[in-house]
Amino acid sequence: MPPQAQHSKEHRTERNYGMDIWTKAEKKPELVTALNIDATTQDQFDIPVQDRKARGVVKSLEGALQWKSKITGVMAAGLGMVAYVTRQGLGSGPNLTCTTLYLMLQLVAEKRGLGSRLNILFDNTSGDNKNNEVIAFVAWLLMQQCIYTMSSLLTFMFQFLRPYDIQDVIELHALWDWKSFLAPHYDRLGGFCTSQFGSGMHEIYCRKDVNGDVRVWMRQSSQASEWLPEGPGYRIFKSIPEGAPPLAMAKPDVKWSRIFVEGTIRTWYTFMVVDTPLAFQKIKDEWESVFDSLPPPDGDVNALPASKKPMWSGISSSLENPVINPITGPGRTSADVQRELNAYRERRRRATADSVYPAVYQANYLFLQLPGKGLQLHRVAHGLLIPKANAPNLSFSTTEMEHTPQPSVPGFWGTFTAKPNPGFNPSDPRMGPMNLRHHSVGRDSIKLYSVQVYPVKIDVEGVERAKTVVRVTKESLERLAGVCPEMPMPGQIPSTHSGQPSTSATHQGDGRNQRDGRRRAAAAQSRCDGDDNNSGRRRKRPRRSKVADSSDEDEDQEERAADEDGNSDEDPPAPIPAGHRHAECGLRARAAWHQAKVVRELESGREDSFTHDAVFAGERRGRAAYPRGVVLTAETYAQGCWVLIESE
């Protein structure tokens, strides 16, 4: 194959590789964020520029130093492009590249959020783009017409680039000093630019390993057989950069010949072709304002007003690992994840107790008033991320809860169940889930946060098994009366709420409290058909059948987490005493007696009256011994027998 044909083939292959990434970023922005950055030739934007028909008038100024600008364009797949304009005195190199990239990432994060993977396409130049500082910056992200004036130039650029989906043209008056910010913390790499070994490394891949170290691999093209180096990759940081980078010093006035540039522009005043004296005065005033607003002669941009400095806003957290490790496997169960999540939520709750934006999490209960609808209880079903629980702008989906009021008791003192979706069709997913959902719900609809509920069992005519519903706690209804005067507290609290579980037994979709609340309430509500020996509580419930509503699937996951919690293949401590027995029954259970061991004495004075923990011996569905546990009261402990009459 001729060399030119071979080159064209290789070039086309790389372009297709890049287009695949770009297309995925456009169609799946939650998975991939793709950016393309490039700069124009600096001399193309020297100003002032005279109209061609009047060019002979200013031949005396040809060759004189003009106001030079560097234009850097950053395009985001599916979003558009922003052009950043900087004067010559700010310089170029990695500080310009990293500053414009960071500003664009801020814009993408604000408009639609960042994807799980970030791809950046640079021009293959070692001076600006392919160097240690840019590699370290990308790694750090894981941790984290007639034109006489600048305003005319920005307007002309925006109009010219509008067909290319330009978002904005922004003039930068200062850059962040990424070089000095990153230099003390990373080990420099070499050999990745063009040399005797080839055209250099055209693709660089950064990833954080399990120890939190950012490592880098490189390859010459997308068709290379492997990444270099083999194995774990080069570790970038020897220490972690903290905070934000300082502002980079601009060039001193003598370095960019400020006095000559200003002289050239003032000489232009007599040659500018304008329609009216007012327009001429406007041009002159704008330039004099530009000269007056430049930093001091030494180039210290910290003296600039805040409006002329780039605004810092953290965005690297979107590229960081989750605050809680969600992965389960050998040695890590769903219960472990849920415990860590509950602890994190509690820390966030205390830390943001005075926030004007209370935290909202998956499975939380909220009182909402949607447009055109009355006040109603909802359960968060989908759309919330844990790190953004306190964000001012939230958008999530909820499951509407249907209220069955108590006779003669106004307000929400009755029971709640998920409201069925009238259009539900199991064979047509387009009709939505089994229960009624509301989408794009925001904070403006929330009347009461963190609503506490507790489950109860009720008899349903014609149904053998009792139905589980929830009630809102008295404390939450008192808070609701405080924010909604139309929902006052009744003169007498209904008897259904006088014996409600304690606050620790209620839940708002927070895992452990939710499960404990269900079980304590179920124990209090259980019916023994004349047998009073069911005062213990079973720790493990049979897994429920799967239903269509994903909010119920969340509950299934929580209950499976509870199943795994505390189950061990090792024998528990010696019995204290032996002889406790258990009879189980149910749809899939066989009636049998099981030997049990008491493994722990609980703290005294508990509100729920439980005194001991016990586990049962024997095999169940092929699993090891002691697969199941209960909590005993003083009576069941003394009797040595705990009988489950009604299966949950």
C-alpha positions in Angstrom: 0.0 0.0 0.0 1.4 3.5 -0.9 2.5 5.5 2.1 -0.2 8.2 1.6 -2.9 5.5 1.3 -1.6 3.9 4.5 -1.6 7.2 6.3 -5.1 8.0 5.1 -6.3 4.6 6.4 -4.7 5.0 9.8 -6.0 8.6 10.0 -9.6 7.4 9.1 -9.4 4.6 11.8 -8.5 7.2 14.5 -11.2 9.5 13.4 -13.8 6.7 13.5 -12.5 5.8 17.0 -13.0 9.4 18.1 -16.4 9.7 16.5 -17.6 6.6 18.3 -16.7 8.3 21.6 -18.3 11.5 20.5 -21.5 9.8 19.4 -21.8 7.9 22.7 -21.3 11.1 24.6 -24.2 12.7 22.7 -26.6 9.8 23.2 -25.5 8.8 26.7 -24.3 11.9 28.5 -24.8 10.3 31.8 -22.1 7.7 30.9 -19.6 9.8 28.8 -18.6 13.4 28.7 -16.5 14.2 25.6 -14.6 17.5 25.1 -12.6 18.7 22.1 -10.2 21.6 22.6 -8.3 23.6 19.9 -6.8 27.1 19.4 -6.5 29.3 16.4 -3.4 31.0 15.1 -2.8 34.0 17.3 -2.1 36.6 14.6 -5.5 36.0 13.0 -7.1 38.1 15.8 -4.9 41.1 16.1 -6.9 44.3 16.5 -7.7 47.0 15.4 -8.5 45.8 12.0 -9.5 48.2 9.2 -12.1 47.6 6.5 -10.5 46.4 3.3 -11.7 49.4 1.2 -10.0 51.8 3.6 -6.8 49.7 4.0 -4.6 52.2 2.2 -5.3 54.8 4.8 -3.4 52.9 7.5 -0.3 51.6 5.6 1.8 53.7 8.0 0.8 51.4 10.8 1.6 48.1 9.1 4.1 46.2 11.2 3.3 48.1 14.4 2.6 46.1 17.5 -1.2 45.4 17.9 -3.4 44.1 20.6 -3.0 40.3 20.3 -5.6 37.7 21.4 -5.5 34.0 21.6 -8.7 32.2 20.9 -9.3 28.8 22.5 -12.4 26.8 21.6 -13.8 24.0 23.8 -16.6 21.9 22.4 -18.8 19.5 24.5 -20.6 16.7 22.7 -24.3 17.3 22.6 -24.0 20.7 24.3 -22.0 23.1 22.0 -18.9 25.2 22.0 -17.5 28.0 24.1 -14.7 30.3 22.8 -12.3 31.7 25.4 -10.4 34.9 24.5 -7.2 35.8 26.3 -4.8 38.7 25.7 -1.2 38.1 24.8 0.0 39.3 28.2 -1.6 36.2 29.9 0.6 33.8 28.0 -0.5 30.3 26.8 0.7 26.8 27.6 -0.9 24.4 30.1 -2.3 27.1 32.3 -4.5 28.3 29.5 -5.4 24.8 28.5 -6.3 23.6 32.0 -8.2 26.8 32.9 -10.4 26.7 29.8 -11.0 23.0 30.3 -12.0 23.5 33.9 -14.4 26.3 33.1 -16.0 24.2 30.4 -16.4 21.3 32.8 -18.1 23.7 35.3 -20.5 24.7 32.5 -21.3 21.0 31.5 -21.8 20.1 35.2 -24.2 23.0 35.7 -26.2 22.4 32.5 -26.6 18.6 32.5 -24.1 16.9 34.8 -20.9 15.0 34.1 -20.8 11.5 32.8 -19.0 8.6 34.5 -16.2 8.8 32.0 -14.4 11.9 30.7 -12.8 11.9 27.2 -10.8 14.9 26.0 -9.5 15.3 22.5 -6.4 17.6 22.3 -4.4 18.9 19.4 -1.2 16.9 19.4 1.1 19.8 20.5 3.5 19.3 23.4 3.7 23.1 24.1 0.1 23.5 25.1 -1.6 20.2 25.4 0.5 17.1 25.6 2.7 17.7 28.6 3.1 16.7 32.3 0.9 19.6 33.6 -2.1 18.6 31.5 -1.7 14.9 32.3 -1.5 15.8 36.0 -4.5 18.1 35.6 -6.7 15.3 34.1 -5.5 13.0 36.9 -6.3 15.7 39.4 -9.9 15.8 38.1 -10.4 12.3 39.5 -9.4 13.7 42.8 -11.2 16.6 41.1 -16.7 42.7 10.3 -14.9 46.1 11.0 -13.4 45.3 14.3 -12.0 48.1 16.4 -12.6 46.9 20.0 -12.6 43.7 22.1 -16.4 43.9 22.5 -16.7 44.0 18.7 -14.4 41.0 18.3 -16.4 38.9 20.8 -19.7 39.8 19.1 -18.3 39.0 15.6 -17.0 35.7 16.8 -20.3 34.7 18.3 -22.2 35.6 15.1 -19.7 33.8 13.0 -19.8 30.6 15.1 -23.5 30.5 15.7 -24.1 27.9 13.0 -21.7 25.7 15.0 -23.8 25.7 18.1 -21.7 28.2 20.0 -22.8 28.7 23.6 -20.8 31.8 24.5 -17.6 33.8 23.8 -15.9 34.7 27.1 -12.9 36.9 27.6 -10.6 35.7 30.3 -8.6 38.4 32.2 -6.7 35.9 34.4 -5.7 32.2 34.4 -5.2 29.7 37.2 -1.6 28.7 37.8 -2.0 24.9 37.4 1.8 24.5 37.0 2.7 25.7 40.4 -0.4 24.1 42.0 0.4 20.6 40.7 4.2 20.6 40.5 5.0 19.7 44.1 2.6 16.7 44.1 3.4 14.6 41.1 6.3 12.8 39.5 7.1 14.0 36.0 6.9 11.6 33.1 8.8 11.8 29.8 9.2 10.1 26.5 5.6 10.5 25.4 6.1 13.2 22.8 7.3 12.8 19.2 10.9 11.4 19.0 13.0 8.7 17.3 10.6 6.1 18.6 7.6 7.5 16.6 5.0 10.2 16.7 4.5 9.9 20.4 1.6 8.7 22.6 -1.7 9.9 21.1 -4.0 8.4 23.8 -3.5 8.8 27.6 -5.8 7.0 30.1 -6.1 7.9 33.8 -7.9 5.8 36.4 -8.0 5.6 40.2 -7.1 2.2 41.7 -8.5 0.5 44.7 -6.0 2.3 47.0 -7.0 5.7 45.8 -3.9 6.3 43.7 -4.4 7.8 40.2 -2.5 5.8 37.6 -1.8 6.5 33.9 -1.4 4.3 30.8 -0.6 5.5 27.3 -0.6 4.1 23.7 0.3 5.5 20.3 -3.1 4.9 18.7 -6.4 3.2 19.3 -5.2 0.2 17.3 -2.2 -0.5 19.4 -2.1 -4.0 20.8 -1.7 -2.9 24.4 -1.3 0.0 26.8 2.1 1.1 28.2 3.2 0.2 30.7 2.0 -3.3 31.4 0.6 -3.9 34.8 -0.6 -1.2 37.3 0.4 1.9 35.4 2.4 4.9 36.4 1.4 6.5 39.7 0.9 10.2 39.2 0.7 11.8 42.6 3.0 11.4 45.5 0.8 13.7 47.6 -2.7 15.1 47.1 -3.2 18.7 46.0 -5.5 20.5 48.4 -7.8 23.5 47.7 -7.8 25.6 44.6 -4.9 26.7 42.3 -3.7 30.3 42.7 -4.0 32.8 39.9 -1.1 32.8 37.5 1.0 35.9 37.1 0.5 37.7 33.8 3.5 38.8 31.7 5.1 42.0 33.0 4.3 45.0 30.8 7.9 45.1 29.4 7.5 41.5 28.2 4.5 42.1 26.0 5.5 45.7 25.1 2.5 47.3 26.6 3.6 50.9 25.9 4.0 50.2 22.2 0.7 48.3 21.9 -1.1 51.2 23.6 0.6 53.7 21.3 -0.4 51.7 18.2 -4.1 51.7 19.2 -4.1 55.4 20.1 -2.6 56.2 16.7 -5.4 54.2 15.1 -8.0 56.6 16.5 -7.4 59.1 13.6 -7.9 56.4 11.0 -11.0 54.6 12.2 -14.0 54.8 9.8 -17.1 55.3 11.9 -20.5 56.8 11.2 -20.9 59.3 14.0 -18.7 61.2 16.5 -20.6 59.3 19.3 -19.5 56.0 17.9 -15.9 57.1 17.7 -16.0 58.4 21.3 -17.5 55.0 22.4 -14.6 53.1 20.8 -12.0 55.5 22.4 -13.6 55.2 25.9 -13.7 51.4 25.7 -10.0 51.1 24.9 -9.0 53.6 27.6 -11.1 51.6 30.1 -9.3 48.4 29.0 -5.9 50.1 29.5 -6.9 51.3 33.0 -8.2 47.9 34.1 -5.0 46.0 33.2 -3.0 44.5 36.2 0.0 46.4 37.6 3.2 46.5 35.6 4.5 43.4 37.4 1.6 41.4 36.1 0.0 40.5 39.4 -3.6 39.7 38.5 -4.6 39.3 42.1 -5.1 43.1 42.0 -7.9 42.7 39.6 -11.5 43.1 40.8 -13.4 39.8 41.6 -15.5 40.2 38.4 -12.5 39.9 36.2 -11.1 36.7 37.9 -12.3 33.2 36.9 -14.8 31.8 39.3 -13.8 28.7 41.1 -16.4 25.9 41.7 -15.6 22.3 42.5 -16.6 19.8 39.9 -14.2 16.9 40.5 -16.6 15.2 42.9 -18.8 14.1 39.9 -15.8 12.1 38.6 -14.9 10.8 42.1 -15.9 7.4 43.4 -19.2 7.2 45.5 -19.0 8.3 49.1 -20.1 4.8 50.1 -18.7 1.8 48.4 -21.9 0.2 46.8 -20.2 -3.0 45.7 -21.0 -6.3 47.4 -19.2 -9.6 47.2 -17.1 -11.9 49.3 -16.7 -10.3 52.7 -19.1 -7.4 52.0 -22.9 -7.8 52.1 -25.8 -5.5 51.3 -26.2 -5.0 55.0 -22.7 -3.6 55.3 -23.5 -1.1 52.5 -26.7 -0.1 54.2 -25.1 0.4 57.6 -22.4 2.6 56.1 -25.1 4.5 54.2 -27.2 5.1 57.3 -24.1 6.3 59.2 -23.3 8.7 56.4 -26.8 10.0 56.2 -26.8 10.7 60.0 -23.5 12.6 59.7 -24.9 14.7 56.8 -28.1 15.3 58.8 -26.2 16.7 61.8 -23.8 18.7 59.6 -26.6 20.3 57.6 -29.2 20.7 60.4 -29.5 24.4 59.8 -29.4 24.2 56.0 -32.2 25.9 54.0 -32.0 22.8 51.7 -32.7 19.7 53.8 -31.4 16.4 52.5 -33.7 14.2 50.4 -32.7 10.6 49.8 -34.2 7.6 48.0 -37.2 6.0 49.8 -37.8 9.1 52.0 -41.4 10.0 52.7 -42.4 13.6 51.9 -45.6 15.6 52.1 -46.0 17.2 48.6 -48.4 19.6 47.0 -48.0 19.2 43.2 -49.5 21.8 40.8 -53.2 21.4 40.6 -53.4 18.8 43.3 -54.0 18.7 47.1 -51.5 17.9 49.9 -50.5 14.2 49.8 -47.9 11.8 51.1 -45.3 10.6 48.6 -42.3 8.2 48.7 -39.2 9.1 46.7 -38.8 6.4 44.1 -36.0 7.4 41.7 -33.6 10.1 40.6 -31.6 11.2 43.7 -27.9 10.9 44.2 -26.5 10.6 47.7 -23.8 13.4 47.4 -26.4 15.8 46.0 -29.0 15.3 48.7 -28.7 18.9 49.9 -28.6 20.5 46.4 -30.9 23.4 45.9 -32.2 22.1 42.5 -33.5 18.6 42.8 -35.5 16.6 40.3 -36.8 13.2 41.2 -39.7 10.8 40.8 -42.1 9.7 43.6 -44.7 7.1 44.3 -48.0 8.6 45.4 -49.4 7.2 48.6 -53.2 6.7 48.8 -54.8 7.8 52.1 -57.6 5.9 53.8 -58.9 8.3 56.5 -60.1 7.3 59.9 -63.9 7.8 60.4 -64.7 11.2 62.0 -60.9 12.1 62.3 -59.9 14.9 59.9 -56.3 15.0 58.6 -53.8 12.3 57.7 -54.4 10.0 60.7 -55.5 7.1 58.6 -53.4 4.5 56.7 -51.4 4.8 53.5 -50.7 2.4 50.7 -49.1 2.9 47.3 -51.7 4.3 44.9 -52.3 1.9 42.0 -51.5 3.1 38.5 -54.9 3.0 36.7 -53.2 2.5 33.3 -50.8 -0.3 34.4 -50.4 -3.0 31.8 -47.8 -5.8 32.6 -47.4 -6.4 28.9 -46.9 -2.8 28.0 -44.0 -1.1 29.8 -44.9 2.3 28.3 -47.9 2.4 30.6 -45.7 2.8 33.6 -45.1 0.8 36.8 -47.7 -0.9 39.0 -48.0 2.1 41.3 -48.7 5.7 40.3 -45.6 7.8 39.7 -45.0 11.5 39.5 -41.9 12.8 37.7 -39.7 15.9 37.7 -40.7 16.7 41.3 -38.6 19.5 42.9 -38.2 21.3 46.2 -40.9 23.9 45.4 -43.5 21.1 45.8 -42.2 19.9 49.2 -44.3 21.0 52.2 -42.7 18.7 54.8 -39.4 16.8 54.7 -38.3 13.6 56.5 -41.8 12.3 57.3 -41.7 9.4 59.7 -44.0 6.5 59.2 -44.5 3.1 60.8 -46.1 -0.1 59.4 -49.2 -1.8 60.7 -51.1 -4.9 59.6 -54.8 -4.7 58.9 -57.3 -7.4 58.0 -58.8 -7.3 54.5 -62.1 -9.0 53.8 -61.8 -12.0 51.7 -58.0 -12.1 52.0 -56.4 -14.7 54.3 -53.1 -12.8 54.9 -53.1 -9.5 56.7 -52.2 -6.4 54.6 -49.3 -4.2 55.6 -50.0 -0.4 55.5 -48.2 2.6 57.0 -49.3 5.4 59.3 -47.6 8.8 59.7 -46.3 9.3 63.2 -47.9 11.8 65.6 -44.6 13.8 65.6 -44.6 14.2 61.8 -48.3 15.3 61.8 -47.5 17.9 64.5 -44.7 19.3 62.3 -47.2 19.2 59.3 -49.7 21.3 61.3 -46.9 23.8 61.9 -46.3 24.4 58.2 -49.8 23.8 56.9 -52.4 25.5 59.1 -55.2 23.8 57.2 -54.1 20.5 58.8 -54.5 21.3 62.5 -54.0 18.7 65.3 -57.2 17.1 66.6 -58.5 17.9 70.1 -57.8 14.3 71.0 -55.1 12.1 69.6 -56.6 8.9 68.0 -56.0 5.7 69.8 -54.2 4.3 66.8 -51.4 6.7 67.5 -51.3 6.7 71.2 -49.3 3.4 71.3 -47.2 4.0 68.1 -43.6 2.7 68.1 -40.9 5.0 69.4 -39.0 7.3 67.1 -36.2 4.7 66.7 -38.8 2.2 65.5 -40.2 4.4 62.8 -38.6 5.1 59.4 -38.3 7.4 56.5 -36.8 4.9 54.0 -33.4 4.7 55.8 -32.8 0.9 55.8 -32.2 -0.3 59.3 -34.7 1.9 61.0 -37.2 0.9 58.3 -36.8 -2.8 58.9 -36.8 -2.5 62.6 -39.9 -0.4 62.5 -41.7 -3.0 60.4 -40.7 -5.8 62.7 -41.4 -4.1 66.0 -44.8 -2.9 64.7 -45.6 -6.3 63.3 -44.8 -7.8 66.7 -47.1 -5.4 68.4 -49.9 -6.0 65.9 -49.5 -9.7 65.5 -52.5 -11.9 66.2 -52.0 -15.3 67.9 -55.6 -16.6 67.6 -55.8 -17.3 71.4 -52.2 -18.2 71.9 -50.2 -15.6 73.9 -46.8 -17.1 73.3 -45.8 -15.0 70.2 -44.2 -12.2 72.2 -40.9 -12.8 70.5 -39.9 -11.3 67.2 -38.5 -13.0 64.1 -35.4 -11.4 62.6 -35.7 -12.8 59.1 -38.7 -12.7 56.8 -39.2 -14.9 53.7 -38.3 -13.0 50.6 -41.3 -11.4 49.0 -42.2 -12.0 45.4 -41.0 -9.4 42.9 -43.4 -6.7 41.9 -43.2 -4.1 39.1 -42.7 -1.0 41.1 -39.0 -0.3 41.5 -39.6 1.5 44.8 -40.7 -1.9 46.2 -37.6 -3.4 44.7 -35.6 -1.0 46.9 -37.4 -2.5 49.9 -36.6 -6.0 48.7 -32.9 -5.1 48.6 -33.1 -3.6 52.1 -34.7 -6.8 53.4 -32.2 -9.0 51.6 -29.5 -6.9 53.3 -31.2 -7.7 56.6 -31.2 -11.4 55.7 -27.4 -11.3 55.3 -26.8 -9.2 58.5 -25.6 -11.4 61.3 -25.7 -14.7 59.5 -22.4 -16.5 60.1 -21.1 -20.0 59.3 -19.4 -20.0 62.7 -21.2 -21.3 65.8 -22.4 -18.6 68.2 -21.3 -18.7 71.9 -22.5 -21.4 74.2 -26.2 -21.5 75.0 -27.5 -19.5 78.0 -29.4 -21.8 78.6 -30.2 -24.4 76.0 -33.6 -25.7 75.2 -35.4 -22.8 73.5 -37.5 -24.2 70.7 -39.2 -22.7 67.7 -42.1 -23.9 65.4 -42.3 -22.4 62.0 -45.1 -22.5 59.5 -46.2 -20.7 56.4 -46.8 -21.1 52.7 -43.4 -22.6 51.9 -42.2 -23.5 55.4 -42.5 -27.0 57.0 -43.7 -27.3 60.5 -40.8 -28.4 62.7 -39.1 -27.8 66.0 -35.6 -26.2 66.0 -33.1 -26.0 68.8 -32.0 -22.5 69.7 -29.2 -20.8 71.6 -29.4 -17.5 73.4 -26.4 -15.5 72.3 -26.7 -12.1 73.9 -28.4 -10.3 76.8 -29.7 -6.9 75.8 -29.5 -3.7 77.7 -32.2 -3.3 80.4 -35.1 -0.8 80.3 -35.8 -1.1 76.6 -39.1 0.3 75.4 -39.8 -2.7 73.2 -39.4 -5.1 76.3 -37.0 -7.4 74.5 -34.3 -8.8 76.8 -32.3 -11.4 74.8 -31.1 -12.3 71.3 -31.3 -16.0 70.1 -30.4 -18.0 67.0 -31.7 -21.3 65.8 -29.7 -24.4 64.9 -30.1 -26.8 62.1 -30.0 -26.5 58.3 -32.5 -24.5 56.2 -32.5 -24.8 52.4 -29.0 -26.2 52.5 -27.5 -23.3 54.4 -25.2 -23.7 57.4 -26.3 -23.9 61.0 -27.8 -20.9 62.9 -29.4 -19.2 59.8 -32.1 -17.3 61.6 -32.6 -15.3 64.8 -35.2 -13.8 67.1 -35.4 -11.4 70.0 -36.9 -12.8 73.2 -38.9 -11.1 75.9 -38.4 -11.9 79.6 -41.4 -14.3 79.4 -40.3 -16.3 76.4 -36.8 -16.5 77.8 -38.1 -17.9 81.1 -40.5 -20.3 79.3 -37.8 -21.6 77.0 -40.1 -21.7 74.1 -41.0 -19.2 71.3 -43.7 -20.2 68.9 -44.4 -18.3 65.6 -48.2 -18.6 65.0 -48.5 -16.3 62.0 -46.0 -16.2 59.2 -45.1 -12.7 57.9 
